[in-house]
Amino acid sequence: MEFAPTHPPHAVERRDLCARLDHALTAPLTLVVAPAGSGKSVLLSQWAAGLRATRVIWLDMSSADEDPARFLRRFLRAIGATEHAGTPSLVLTPSQRGLGESAMEALATHFAQADGRTVIIFDDLHRVTDAVLVSDLWNLADLLPGNTHFVFSSRVDLRMNANRHRLHHGILEIRQGDLAFDAETTAKVLARITREAPDPAHIARIQEQTEGWAAGVQLCALALRDPASAPVDEEHLAVDYLAEEMLDGLEPRRRSVLIRLAVAEELSPGLIEDVTGIDAGDRFLSDLVRDSMFVIAVPGGLGRFRFHHLFRSVLLLRLRASHELDEGRLARAAAAWHKAHDESDAAIDCLISASQWNAAIDEILPRSRELYERGESHTVARWLSRVPAATRRARIEVDLLYAIAERMSGRAALAEDLLRSLLDSPQLPPELRAVAQVQLASCVQFLPHPEVYLAQSRLAGSLLEATAEWHAETAAHFGSRSLLILLARLAEGRAHFFAGDLTRSRSVLSAALDLDAAAYGFYRIHALGSLALTAAWAGNLTEAVEASDEALMVASDLGLLGHAAVSDAYLARAATALQRGTPDLGALALHEGHVRAQANARHQLVWVAHVLARMIEPEGMTLAARPPDGAPPPIARAGMRAIGYRRQRESGHPALISTARDAPWDALVFEEVASLLQRGETASAERRLTAVPGDADETPTAAVLRQIARAWIAHAADDRAAGAARLRSALAMAEPEGLVQPFHFAGAVVMDLVARLSGAQGEFARTVLSTSPAAGSRETAAIEVSLTRRELELLAYLPSRLSNSELAARCFVSLNTVKTHLAHVYRKLGATSRDEAIARAQELGLIDARSTYTPR
């Protein structure tokens, strides 16, 4: 949030440290590392207040920021990456943990395009225990442009990438010794707090014994301000003892109010009044500030303060040691105030901090589905992981909710263990048993062995059919029975896809979309995307385009383009572009789909993206080109084997391939036939093809490949007329869907046969030839200027004169993504404008010199 200068009235200006911070702005990062109470936040507040022509953003970090989706949303609001209507102009998909490479790249570009200098202060960064997120912030600092500077303020040393930054950037590090007060500063602080000139003997004693520790000096000053206080000596310098002396020296009513307020993370006048019962909470708060009672203004929170963490810890110890005060009752009062002011998250955090488990659960349950659909399941998992296991199991629906939250956060292996344990419990009611079974089946995109989840999905369907009674409470927390039926069908359809049974997958998913529950936007996105991916793989490209476009339009309308739900739809667009012989036009979608699938560890879907990447960008220039973790699903394993065999065959070294005799006809069996033909074993190739009988439900891709194989066999047997007829038949079969990829995949021999067809080839045959990677110099030119497929895709749109916003809408990506890639395109082409880029691209043959229309 935007920084509003606030520091305690007793603060003394640290000019030497502020000057060092000023000089450090030429580097991307500053580290401020020192124990609690060293004055880190006060120093940074003073320095930030004095910066000129600089936008300062202050982020108070907390454990809530360990949910990557929540942190990114908060970060975007803080840096102002929103349109006037509040819609993010950066569509970022966080990783399962941390920011992820795509988000870091987009943020760095956003900062580079900002006017003026920006300083972002991450205060209390030690409160984020997710090492991946902290590491990603270091990595983001590496990418920062010269107009942006990060400050990491922490109690502990964040060593992750410090040495690299020291070598490359000469970063400033301010540590405990730098922050320690000298005698002059100690004297000024004592004077401001006690409101009188301090005794030189006190100054010397305090300076010697506190060693300039800011909080120690402040505590001593508060003790000195009370005339009844004992003389300051070594015993009084223990933090806990000084804190108790200070508290005991307060007027009893004020002390009681402070202890009661320990349950609150943040303080505001209304909350103070509701929790403690006093009047004039605003006056009480202003008196605390005036008296330097360890309260710190919350940046961006108008009229809101918090206790110094050290002081709050002392107050909490007092509260929990009290026999008169009820921490739970006070926490419930604070939570009620937060809830009344639409701050449900703060209410839940307050209750959990006070171990009010059941009250916290009562607040979490109604919000869980909303948080899932916003991509914040990590927050639900974090809350429920703090609830003792025995308490969760005593309310078994909470244990089920925790398992679901872990699955949706990408920790599917843990979720599967939790779900199987629940299903083994005889205490699990029939409704919740059906829910748990559906959730177990839904692990299909996350974990290997689709046959396991196919069986689970069918069992889930049987349980749902047998469960006639469905209570309103179950529906509210876990979805209606009809919604659970949809999810079971969706899991079944996905399992068939990963197993390679495209026909059954398409049939199940099509039927699922006819269910009433499929009208609900969030789950419609899932169902449409999965159907689109199956259809694209099968070669039903018209259906794939319609389903993926609808899924992405619904996601855009609901503000969910950054959600993992759209992974399938983006990958379907990439697969469709590949099938139509225009891989460049699928590169952006491939990237977006891969990032979203990777975001919450949908590893089986990431494998699908990897197969597409090996065909769309064989140079390995994409994130998806890296092999994912874990075992691939059968459809990806078969795809990778087929790609590998094809490369061997096209290089003149066909492999000896032996597929299962009962294997269905697909690209892998085609490759077995093609390799036999390449080695001159025509009769063996024909026998292998004949051994796999045709199927009335054969997919368009498989049917075209079969006809191509028959044409090739006929030509190899010198039956040129039959070969030409079958090749024309294959072209006629492929033309309605624009199915070009099977001909390209078949390789040079088949492409030569297409080129030598006698008579008019027809428009589609010319398309097959003109889109072949070997057809022209476009690939070579692209490599010469180092353009990626994603950049080539946007380059193809430039002659259309669509604005950047229109390009973003057309490609279902953020405006920032378009700007980022076009900036790379202009730089690589040596252009400073769109016209120059078009002209240079036409010179290189990267786009048609006559092109004026939007590619489709």
FENKAKA-V217496 format. One record per backbone hydrogen bond with DSSP energy under -0.5 kcal/mol. CO is the residue of the C=O (numbers start at 0). NH is the residue of the N-H. E is the energy in kcal/mol with one decimal. If there is no record, write none. Layout:
# FENKAKA-V217496
[[CO:NH:E] [CO:NH:E]]
This chain:
# FENKAKA-V217496
[[0:57:-2.4] [2:4:-0.5] [7:10:-1.9] [12:14:-0.7] [13:17:-2.5] [14:18:-2.3] [15:19:-1.7] [16:20:-2.2] [17:21:-2.2] [18:22:-2.2] [19:23:-1.4] [21:24:-1.4] [22:25:-1.0] [23:26:-1.9] [27:149:-2.9] [28:171:-0.7] [29:151:-2.7] [30:173:-3.0] [31:153:-2.7] [32:175:-0.5] [34:37:-1.3] [36:214:-2.5] [38:42:-2.3] [39:43:-2.4] [40:44:-2.3] [41:45:-2.5] [42:46:-2.7] [43:47:-2.7] [44:48:-2.0] [45:49:-1.0] [46:49:-0.8] [47:50:-1.1] [52:116:-0.8] [53:55:-0.6] [54:118:-2.9] [55:2:-2.6] [56:58:-0.5] [56:120:-3.0] [57:59:-0.6] [58:60:-0.9] [58:122:-2.2] [61:64:-1.7] [62:65:-1.9] [63:66:-1.3] [65:67:-0.9] [66:70:-2.8] [67:71:-2.7] [68:72:-2.1] [69:73:-2.4] [70:74:-3.0] [71:75:-2.7] [72:76:-1.9] [73:77:-2.3] [74:78:-2.5] [75:79:-0.8] [75:80:-2.4] [76:79:-0.6] [79:81:-1.7] [80:88:-1.4] [80:89:-0.8] [82:85:-1.8] [86:82:-3.0] [88:90:-0.6] [88:815:-1.1] [89:91:-0.9] [91:93:-0.6] [97:94:-1.0] [99:103:-2.0] [100:104:-2.4] [101:105:-2.2] [102:106:-2.5] [103:107:-2.4] [104:108:-1.9] [105:109:-2.3] [106:110:-2.4] [107:111:-2.0] [108:112:-1.6] [110:113:-1.2] [116:54:-2.8] [117:148:-2.3] [118:56:-3.0] [118:120:-0.5] [119:121:-0.6] [119:150:-2.3] [120:58:-3.2] [120:122:-0.9] [121:124:-0.6] [121:152:-2.5] [122:60:-2.7] [123:126:-2.0] [124:127:-1.7] [126:128:-0.8] [128:130:-1.0] [129:133:-2.0] [130:134:-2.4] [131:135:-2.3] [132:136:-1.9] [133:137:-1.9] [134:138:-2.5] [135:139:-2.6] [136:140:-2.0] [137:141:-1.4] [138:142:-0.9] [139:142:-0.8] [139:143:-0.6] [140:143:-0.9] [144:147:-1.6] [146:117:-2.9] [148:119:-2.7] [149:29:-1.7] [150:121:-3.2] [150:152:-0.6] [151:31:-2.9] [152:124:-2.8] [153:33:-1.8] [155:157:-0.5] [156:158:-1.3] [158:161:-1.0] [160:164:-2.0] [161:165:-2.7] [162:166:-2.2] [163:167:-2.7] [164:168:-2.9] [164:169:-1.0] [164:170:-0.5] [165:169:-0.9] [171:30:-2.8] [172:174:-0.6] [173:32:-2.5] [174:177:-0.6] [174:178:-1.9] [175:179:-1.4] [181:185:-2.6] [182:186:-2.2] [183:187:-1.9] [184:188:-2.4] [185:189:-2.5] [186:190:-2.3] [187:191:-2.3] [188:192:-2.1] [189:193:-2.7] [190:194:-1.6] [190:195:-0.6] [198:201:-0.6] [198:202:-2.2] [199:203:-2.4] [200:204:-2.5] [201:205:-3.0] [202:206:-2.7] [203:207:-2.4] [204:208:-2.5] [205:209:-2.6] [206:210:-1.2] [209:212:-1.6] [211:180:-2.5] [212:216:-2.4] [213:217:-2.5] [214:218:-2.6] [215:219:-2.4] [216:220:-2.4] [217:221:-2.3] [218:222:-2.1] [219:223:-2.6] [220:224:-1.9] [221:225:-0.7] [222:225:-0.8] [224:226:-0.8] [225:228:-2.2] [233:236:-1.4] [234:237:-1.3] [237:241:-3.1] [238:242:-2.7] [239:243:-2.2] [240:244:-2.9] [241:245:-2.8] [242:246:-2.8] [243:247:-3.4] [244:248:-1.6] [245:249:-0.5] [246:249:-1.3] [250:253:-0.6] [250:254:-2.2] [251:255:-2.5] [252:256:-2.1] [253:257:-2.3] [254:258:-2.3] [255:259:-2.1] [256:260:-1.9] [258:261:-1.3] [259:262:-1.2] [260:263:-1.9] [266:304:-2.3] [267:271:-2.5] [268:272:-2.1] [269:273:-2.3] [270:274:-2.6] [271:275:-2.1] [271:277:-0.5] [272:276:-2.0] [279:283:-1.9] [280:284:-2.2] [281:285:-2.3] [282:286:-2.2] [283:287:-1.7] [284:288:-2.0] [285:289:-2.5] [286:290:-2.4] [287:292:-2.5] [288:8:-0.5] [288:291:-1.4] [291:293:-0.9] [293:307:-2.9] [295:305:-2.3] [296:298:-0.6] [297:300:-2.1] [299:301:-1.0] [300:303:-2.7] [303:297:-2.5] [304:266:-4.1] [305:295:-3.4] [307:311:-2.9] [308:312:-2.1] [309:313:-1.5] [310:314:-2.4] [311:315:-2.8] [312:316:-2.0] [313:317:-2.1] [314:318:-2.7] [315:319:-2.8] [316:320:-1.3] [317:321:-0.8] [318:321:-0.9] [324:326:-0.7] [325:329:-2.2] [326:330:-2.9] [327:331:-2.4] [328:332:-1.9] [329:333:-2.4] [330:334:-2.8] [331:335:-2.3] [332:336:-1.9] [333:337:-2.4] [334:338:-2.9] [335:339:-2.2] [336:340:-1.0] [337:340:-0.8] [337:342:-2.5] [338:341:-1.7] [342:346:-1.9] [343:347:-2.5] [344:348:-2.6] [345:349:-2.2] [346:350:-2.0] [347:351:-2.6] [348:352:-2.3] [349:353:-1.2] [350:355:-3.0] [351:354:-1.9] [354:356:-1.6] [355:359:-2.6] [356:360:-2.8] [357:361:-2.2] [358:362:-1.0] [359:362:-0.6] [359:363:-2.3] [360:364:-2.6] [361:365:-0.6] [362:366:-0.5] [363:366:-1.2] [363:367:-1.2] [364:367:-0.7] [366:370:-2.2] [367:371:-2.4] [368:372:-2.4] [369:373:-1.1] [370:375:-3.2] [371:374:-1.9] [375:378:-1.0] [375:379:-1.0] [376:380:-2.5] [377:381:-2.4] [378:382:-2.5] [379:383:-2.6] [380:384:-2.1] [381:385:-0.8] [382:385:-1.2] [382:386:-0.5] [383:386:-0.7] [387:390:-0.5] [387:391:-2.2] [388:392:-2.8] [389:393:-1.8] [390:394:-1.0] [391:394:-0.7] [391:398:-0.9] [393:395:-0.6] [394:397:-2.7] [394:398:-1.0] [395:399:-1.8] [396:400:-2.0] [397:401:-2.5] [398:402:-1.9] [399:403:-2.2] [400:404:-2.5] [401:405:-2.3] [402:406:-2.2] [403:407:-2.6] [404:408:-1.0] [405:410:-2.4] [406:409:-1.6] [409:411:-1.1] [410:414:-2.2] [411:415:-3.0] [412:416:-1.9] [413:417:-2.4] [414:418:-2.9] [415:419:-2.6] [416:420:-2.0] [417:421:-2.1] [418:422:-2.6] [419:423:-1.3] [421:424:-1.5] [424:427:-1.3] [426:428:-0.5] [428:432:-2.5] [429:433:-2.1] [430:434:-2.0] [431:435:-2.9] [432:436:-2.2] [433:437:-2.2] [434:438:-2.5] [435:439:-2.2] [436:440:-2.2] [437:441:-1.7] [439:442:-1.5] [440:443:-1.3] [441:444:-0.7] [442:445:-1.5] [442:446:-2.4] [444:603:-1.5] [444:604:-1.1] [445:602:-0.5] [448:451:-1.4] [448:452:-0.9] [449:453:-2.3] [450:454:-1.7] [451:455:-1.7] [452:456:-2.4] [453:457:-1.9] [454:458:-2.1] [455:459:-2.4] [456:460:-2.2] [457:461:-2.0] [458:462:-2.4] [459:463:-2.4] [460:464:-2.1] [461:465:-1.9] [462:466:-1.0] [465:467:-1.1] [470:474:-2.1] [471:475:-2.3] [472:476:-1.9] [473:477:-2.9] [473:478:-0.5] [474:478:-1.6] [479:483:-2.2] [480:484:-2.1] [481:485:-1.8] [482:486:-2.3] [483:487:-2.2] [484:488:-2.4] [485:489:-2.6] [486:490:-2.3] [487:491:-2.2] [488:492:-3.0] [489:493:-2.3] [490:494:-2.3] [491:495:-2.3] [492:496:-1.9] [493:497:-2.8] [494:498:-2.0] [495:499:-0.6] [495:500:-2.5] [496:499:-1.6] [497:634:-2.4] [499:501:-1.3] [500:504:-2.0] [501:505:-2.7] [502:506:-2.0] [503:507:-2.7] [504:508:-2.6] [505:509:-2.3] [506:510:-1.9] [507:511:-2.1] [508:512:-1.8] [509:513:-0.6] [510:513:-1.0] [511:514:-1.6] [514:517:-1.2] [515:518:-1.8] [516:519:-1.7] [519:523:-2.3] [520:524:-2.0] [521:525:-1.1] [522:526:-2.4] [523:527:-3.0] [524:528:-2.3] [525:529:-2.3] [526:530:-2.3] [527:531:-2.8] [528:532:-2.3] [529:533:-2.2] [530:534:-2.9] [531:535:-2.6] [532:536:-2.3] [533:537:-2.2] [534:538:-1.3] [534:539:-2.3] [537:700:-2.9] [538:540:-1.8] [539:543:-2.0] [540:544:-2.6] [541:545:-2.2] [542:546:-2.7] [543:547:-2.6] [544:548:-2.5] [545:549:-2.0] [546:550:-2.4] [547:551:-2.4] [548:552:-2.3] [549:553:-2.6] [550:554:-2.2] [551:555:-2.3] [552:556:-2.5] [553:557:-2.0] [554:559:-3.5] [555:558:-1.0] [559:562:-1.8] [562:565:-1.5] [563:566:-1.9] [565:569:-2.2] [566:570:-2.4] [567:571:-2.3] [568:572:-1.8] [569:573:-2.1] [570:574:-2.7] [571:575:-2.4] [572:576:-2.3] [573:577:-2.1] [574:578:-2.6] [575:579:-1.9] [576:581:-2.7] [577:580:-1.8] [578:739:-1.9] [578:740:-2.8] [581:584:-1.4] [582:585:-1.9] [582:586:-0.5] [583:586:-1.2] [585:589:-2.5] [586:590:-2.3] [587:591:-2.6] [588:592:-2.8] [589:593:-2.6] [590:594:-2.5] [591:595:-1.9] [592:596:-2.3] [593:597:-2.6] [594:598:-1.4] [595:599:-0.7] [596:601:-2.7] [597:95:-0.6] [597:600:-1.6] [600:602:-2.0] [601:604:-0.7] [601:605:-2.1] [602:606:-1.9] [603:607:-1.1] [604:608:-2.1] [605:609:-2.1] [606:610:-2.1] [607:611:-2.1] [608:612:-2.5] [609:613:-2.0] [610:614:-0.8] [611:614:-0.9] [611:615:-3.0] [612:616:-2.5] [616:619:-2.3] [621:624:-1.1] [622:625:-1.6] [632:635:-0.7] [632:636:-2.6] [633:637:-2.7] [634:638:-1.6] [635:639:-2.7] [636:640:-2.1] [637:641:-2.5] [638:642:-2.3] [639:643:-2.4] [640:644:-2.7] [641:645:-2.4] [642:646:-2.1] [643:647:-1.8] [644:648:-2.6] [645:649:-3.1] [646:650:-1.4] [647:652:-2.7] [648:651:-1.6] [654:656:-0.9] [659:662:-1.8] [665:669:-2.5] [666:670:-2.0] [667:671:-1.5] [668:672:-2.2] [669:673:-3.2] [670:674:-2.4] [671:675:-1.7] [672:676:-2.2] [673:677:-2.5] [674:678:-1.5] [675:680:-2.9] [676:679:-1.7] [679:681:-1.2] [680:684:-2.1] [681:685:-2.5] [682:686:-2.4] [683:687:-2.4] [684:688:-2.2] [685:689:-2.6] [686:690:-1.6] [688:691:-1.3] [690:692:-0.8] [694:697:-1.9] [698:702:-2.9] [699:703:-2.5] [700:704:-2.4] [701:705:-2.3] [702:706:-2.1] [703:707:-2.5] [704:708:-2.4] [705:709:-2.2] [706:710:-2.3] [707:711:-2.6] [708:712:-2.6] [709:713:-2.2] [710:714:-2.3] [711:715:-2.6] [712:716:-1.6] [713:718:-3.0] [714:717:-1.6] [717:719:-1.1] [718:722:-2.4] [719:723:-2.7] [720:724:-2.4] [721:725:-2.5] [722:726:-2.1] [723:727:-2.7] [724:728:-2.1] [725:729:-2.3] [726:730:-2.3] [727:731:-2.5] [728:732:-2.3] [729:733:-1.9] [730:734:-2.0] [731:735:-0.7] [733:736:-0.8] [733:737:-0.8] [733:738:-2.4] [734:737:-1.0] [737:739:-1.3] [739:742:-1.2] [739:743:-1.5] [740:744:-3.4] [741:745:-1.8] [742:746:-0.9] [743:746:-0.7] [746:750:-2.3] [747:751:-2.3] [748:752:-1.7] [749:753:-2.3] [750:754:-2.2] [751:755:-1.5] [753:756:-1.3] [761:765:-1.8] [762:766:-2.0] [763:767:-2.5] [764:768:-2.1] [765:769:-3.0] [766:770:-2.0] [768:771:-0.9] [771:774:-2.4] [776:780:-3.0] [777:781:-2.6] [778:782:-2.2] [779:783:-2.2] [780:784:-1.6] [781:786:-2.4] [782:785:-1.1] [787:791:-2.4] [788:792:-2.3] [789:793:-1.7] [790:794:-2.5] [791:795:-2.0] [792:796:-0.6] [793:796:-1.0] [793:797:-0.7] [794:797:-1.1] [796:799:-1.8] [796:801:-0.6] [797:800:-1.8] [802:806:-2.5] [803:807:-2.3] [804:808:-2.1] [805:809:-2.4] [806:810:-2.3] [807:811:-0.8] [807:812:-2.2] [813:817:-1.7] [814:818:-2.5] [815:819:-2.7] [816:820:-2.4] [817:821:-2.6] [818:822:-2.2] [819:823:-1.7] [820:824:-2.4] [821:825:-2.9] [822:826:-2.1] [823:827:-2.6] [824:828:-2.2] [825:829:-0.7] [825:830:-2.9] [826:829:-0.8] [832:836:-2.1] [833:837:-2.6] [834:838:-2.4] [835:839:-2.6] [836:840:-2.5] [837:841:-2.4] [838:842:-2.0] [839:843:-1.8] [840:844:-0.5] [840:845:-2.8] [840:846:-0.9] [841:844:-0.7] [847:850:-1.8]]
